Amino acid sequence: MNFSEIAQTRQSCRSYDAGRAVEEEKLEAILQSARLSPSACNSQPYHFSVCRGETAKQVAKACQGMGMNKFATDAQVMLVISEEPYSKTAAMGAKVKGNDYRSIDIGIAAAYITAEATAQGLGTCILGWLDNEKIQKICNLSGTVRLVITIGYAAEDDKLRTKKRKDLDELVSRF
């Protein structure tokens, strides 16, 4: 699958095949791609916690407040992305420029994770609705939890939806 095909077919999966396990080699490929994602000063200011089984169920529950993300329970893997300190050079740059490079870097890593999962034939959904304190406790984390990504095989009824996006002219200025 080339990148354009990944971009056309990747979507937020909200219906997983709860009985189909994610193969370890596919998960390893996803994590290796995330490791290779660019970050400010190559500081990689994040940590990935791979949750399966009962731990994945607990994390899914911590993402379901107020009735949100009910589908997460059926995902085989919950990948928790927590924030880590900057490197000294990235911290200095963030302070001088007033830019939150960690959030940018976490977003880039999440894009690599979801793209590689799509290339591996897996579905994903990026969750930002979560209970930070509960997930920190479940995963024994000190850093703030920024995202959780569900990973698994899409259920047969989770068909490719038409993408609703702004026209290119709304997004791009050319000079």
C-alpha positions as a Markdown table, in Angstrom:
| # | Residue | x | y | z |
|---|---|---|---|---|
| 1 | Met | 0.0 | 0.0 | 0.0 |
| 2 | Asn | 1.5 | 3.4 | -0.9 |
| 3 | Phe | 0.8 | 6.5 | 1.2 |
| 4 | Ser | -2.0 | 7.8 | -1.0 |
| 5 | Glu | -3.8 | 4.5 | -0.7 |
| 6 | Ile | -3.3 | 4.6 | 3.1 |
| 7 | Ala | -4.7 | 8.2 | 3.2 |
| 8 | Gln | -7.7 | 7.2 | 1.1 |
| 9 | Thr | -8.5 | 4.1 | 3.2 |
| 10 | Arg | -7.6 | 5.0 | 6.8 |
| 11 | Gln | -10.6 | 5.9 | 8.9 |
| 12 | Ser | -11.6 | 6.0 | 12.5 |
| 13 | Cys | -12.8 | 2.4 | 13.3 |
| 14 | Arg | -15.7 | 2.3 | 15.6 |
| 15 | Ser | -16.6 | -1.4 | 15.2 |
| 16 | Tyr | -14.0 | -4.0 | 16.0 |
| 17 | Asp | -13.9 | -7.8 | 15.7 |
| 18 | Ala | -13.5 | -8.5 | 19.4 |
| 19 | Gly | -12.5 | -12.1 | 18.7 |
| 20 | Arg | -9.6 | -11.5 | 16.3 |
| 21 | Ala | -6.2 | -10.9 | 18.0 |
| 22 | Val | -3.7 | -8.5 | 16.6 |
| 23 | Glu | -0.5 | -10.4 | 15.6 |
| 24 | Glu | 2.6 | -9.4 | 17.5 |
| 25 | Glu | 4.6 | -8.8 | 14.3 |
| 26 | Lys | 2.0 | -6.3 | 13.1 |
| 27 | Leu | 2.1 | -4.5 | 16.4 |
| 28 | Glu | 5.9 | -4.5 | 16.3 |
| 29 | Ala | 5.8 | -2.9 | 12.8 |
| 30 | Ile | 3.4 | -0.2 | 14.1 |
| 31 | Leu | 5.7 | 0.6 | 17.1 |
| 32 | Gln | 8.8 | 0.7 | 14.9 |
| 33 | Ser | 7.1 | 3.2 | 12.6 |
| 34 | Ala | 6.2 | 5.3 | 15.6 |
| 35 | Arg | 9.8 | 5.2 | 16.8 |
| 36 | Leu | 10.9 | 6.5 | 13.4 |
| 37 | Ser | 8.5 | 9.5 | 13.3 |
| 38 | Pro | 10.1 | 12.9 | 13.4 |
| 39 | Ser | 10.2 | 15.0 | 16.6 |
| 40 | Ala | 11.6 | 18.4 | 17.6 |
| 41 | Cys | 15.4 | 17.9 | 18.1 |
| 42 | Asn | 14.7 | 14.2 | 17.8 |
| 43 | Ser | 13.7 | 14.3 | 21.5 |
| 44 | Gln | 10.8 | 11.9 | 21.2 |
| 45 | Pro | 9.0 | 13.4 | 24.2 |
| 46 | Tyr | 6.5 | 10.5 | 24.6 |
| 47 | His | 6.1 | 7.0 | 25.9 |
| 48 | Phe | 3.9 | 4.2 | 24.4 |
| 49 | Ser | 2.1 | 1.8 | 26.7 |
| 50 | Val | 0.8 | -1.3 | 24.9 |
| 51 | Cys | -2.3 | -2.6 | 26.6 |
| 52 | Arg | -3.9 | -6.0 | 25.9 |
| 53 | Gly | -6.4 | -8.3 | 27.6 |
| 54 | Glu | -7.8 | -7.1 | 30.9 |
| 55 | Thr | -5.5 | -4.0 | 30.9 |
| 56 | Ala | -6.9 | -3.0 | 27.6 |
| 57 | Lys | -10.4 | -3.4 | 28.9 |
| 58 | Gln | -9.6 | -1.1 | 31.9 |
| 59 | Val | -8.1 | 1.5 | 29.6 |
| 60 | Ala | -11.1 | 1.3 | 27.3 |
| 61 | Lys | -13.4 | 1.9 | 30.3 |
| 62 | Ala | -11.3 | 4.9 | 31.3 |
| 63 | Cys | -12.1 | 6.4 | 27.8 |
| 64 | Gln | -15.8 | 5.9 | 28.1 |
| 65 | Gly | -17.0 | 8.7 | 30.4 |
| 66 | Met | -20.4 | 10.2 | 29.6 |
| 67 | Gly | -21.2 | 7.4 | 27.2 |
| 68 | Met | -18.3 | 8.1 | 24.8 |
| 69 | Asn | -16.1 | 5.5 | 22.9 |
| 70 | Lys | -18.3 | 2.5 | 23.7 |
| 71 | Phe | -16.7 | 0.6 | 20.8 |
| 72 | Ala | -13.2 | 0.8 | 22.4 |
| 73 | Thr | -14.1 | -2.3 | 24.6 |
| 74 | Asp | -13.9 | -4.5 | 21.5 |
| 75 | Ala | -10.4 | -3.3 | 20.4 |
| 76 | Gln | -7.7 | -5.9 | 21.0 |
| 77 | Val | -5.0 | -3.3 | 21.7 |
| 78 | Met | -5.2 | 0.1 | 23.5 |
| 79 | Leu | -2.0 | 2.1 | 22.8 |
| 80 | Val | -1.6 | 4.8 | 25.4 |
| 81 | Ile | 0.6 | 7.8 | 24.5 |
| 82 | Ser | 1.9 | 9.7 | 27.5 |
| 83 | Glu | 4.0 | 12.9 | 27.6 |
| 84 | Glu | 7.6 | 12.7 | 28.6 |
| 85 | Pro | 10.0 | 15.7 | 29.2 |
| 86 | Tyr | 11.6 | 17.5 | 26.3 |
| 87 | Ser | 15.3 | 17.2 | 25.6 |
| 88 | Lys | 17.2 | 20.3 | 26.8 |
| 89 | Thr | 17.4 | 21.7 | 23.3 |
| 90 | Ala | 13.7 | 21.1 | 22.5 |
| 91 | Ala | 12.7 | 22.6 | 25.9 |
| 92 | Met | 14.7 | 25.7 | 25.2 |
| 93 | Gly | 13.2 | 26.0 | 21.7 |
| 94 | Ala | 9.7 | 25.6 | 23.0 |
| 95 | Lys | 10.3 | 28.3 | 25.6 |
| 96 | Val | 11.9 | 30.8 | 23.2 |
| 97 | Lys | 9.3 | 30.2 | 20.5 |
| 98 | Gly | 6.3 | 29.7 | 22.7 |
| 99 | Asn | 5.4 | 26.5 | 20.9 |
| 100 | Asp | 4.2 | 23.2 | 22.4 |
| 101 | Tyr | 6.5 | 20.8 | 20.4 |
| 102 | Arg | 5.4 | 17.8 | 22.6 |
| 103 | Ser | 1.9 | 18.0 | 21.4 |
| 104 | Ile | 3.0 | 18.4 | 17.8 |
| 105 | Asp | 5.4 | 15.4 | 18.1 |
| 106 | Ile | 2.7 | 13.2 | 19.7 |
| 107 | Gly | 0.4 | 14.1 | 16.8 |
| 108 | Ile | 3.0 | 13.1 | 14.3 |
| 109 | Ala | 3.7 | 9.8 | 16.1 |
| 110 | Ala | -0.1 | 9.1 | 16.2 |
| 111 | Ala | -0.3 | 9.8 | 12.4 |
| 112 | Tyr | 2.6 | 7.3 | 11.8 |
| 113 | Ile | 0.9 | 4.7 | 14.1 |
| 114 | Thr | -2.5 | 5.0 | 12.3 |
| 115 | Ala | -0.9 | 4.9 | 8.9 |
| 116 | Glu | 1.2 | 1.8 | 9.6 |
| 117 | Ala | -1.8 | 0.1 | 11.2 |
| 118 | Thr | -3.7 | 0.7 | 8.0 |
| 119 | Ala | -0.9 | -0.7 | 5.9 |
| 120 | Gln | -1.0 | -3.8 | 8.2 |
| 121 | Gly | -4.7 | -4.2 | 7.5 |
| 122 | Leu | -5.8 | -3.0 | 11.0 |
| 123 | Gly | -8.3 | -0.4 | 12.1 |
| 124 | Thr | -7.6 | 2.4 | 14.5 |
| 125 | Cys | -9.3 | 5.3 | 16.3 |
| 126 | Ile | -7.5 | 8.1 | 18.1 |
| 127 | Leu | -9.2 | 8.9 | 21.4 |
| 128 | Gly | -8.8 | 12.2 | 23.2 |
| 129 | Trp | -11.7 | 11.7 | 25.6 |
| 130 | Leu | -10.0 | 9.9 | 28.5 |
| 131 | Asp | -9.5 | 9.9 | 32.2 |
| 132 | Asn | -5.9 | 10.8 | 32.6 |
| 133 | Glu | -5.6 | 9.8 | 36.3 |
| 134 | Lys | -7.2 | 6.4 | 35.8 |
| 135 | Ile | -5.0 | 5.6 | 32.9 |
| 136 | Gln | -1.9 | 6.8 | 34.7 |
| 137 | Lys | -2.7 | 4.4 | 37.5 |
| 138 | Ile | -3.5 | 1.5 | 35.2 |
| 139 | Cys | -0.3 | 1.9 | 33.2 |
| 140 | Asn | 1.9 | 3.1 | 36.1 |
| 141 | Leu | 2.7 | 6.4 | 34.3 |
| 142 | Ser | 3.9 | 9.7 | 35.7 |
| 143 | Gly | 3.5 | 11.7 | 32.5 |
| 144 | Thr | 0.2 | 13.1 | 31.3 |
| 145 | Val | -1.8 | 10.8 | 29.0 |
| 146 | Arg | -2.4 | 12.7 | 25.8 |
| 147 | Leu | -4.0 | 10.1 | 23.5 |
| 148 | Val | -5.2 | 6.5 | 23.4 |
| 149 | Ile | -5.3 | 4.7 | 20.1 |
| 150 | Thr | -7.5 | 1.7 | 19.7 |
| 151 | Ile | -6.0 | -1.0 | 17.4 |
| 152 | Gly | -7.7 | -4.1 | 16.1 |
| 153 | Tyr | -9.3 | -5.7 | 13.1 |
| 154 | Ala | -12.4 | -3.9 | 11.9 |
| 155 | Ala | -15.7 | -5.8 | 12.1 |
| 156 | Glu | -17.1 | -6.9 | 8.8 |
| 157 | Asp | -19.8 | -4.2 | 9.0 |
| 158 | Asp | -17.3 | -1.4 | 9.4 |
| 159 | Lys | -17.2 | -0.4 | 5.7 |
| 160 | Leu | -15.2 | 2.4 | 4.2 |
| 161 | Arg | -17.1 | 5.6 | 4.5 |
| 162 | Thr | -17.0 | 8.6 | 2.2 |
| 163 | Lys | -14.5 | 11.1 | 3.5 |
| 164 | Lys | -16.0 | 14.5 | 4.2 |
| 165 | Arg | -13.2 | 17.1 | 3.9 |
| 166 | Lys | -12.8 | 20.7 | 3.0 |
| 167 | Asp | -12.0 | 21.6 | -0.6 |
| 168 | Leu | -8.3 | 22.1 | -1.2 |
| 169 | Asp | -8.9 | 25.7 | -2.1 |
| 170 | Glu | -10.2 | 26.3 | 1.5 |
| 171 | Leu | -7.1 | 24.8 | 3.0 |
| 172 | Val | -4.4 | 26.1 | 0.7 |
| 173 | Ser | -3.1 | 29.5 | -0.2 |
| 174 | Arg | -0.6 | 29.7 | -3.1 |
| 175 | Phe | 1.8 | 32.6 | -3.4 |
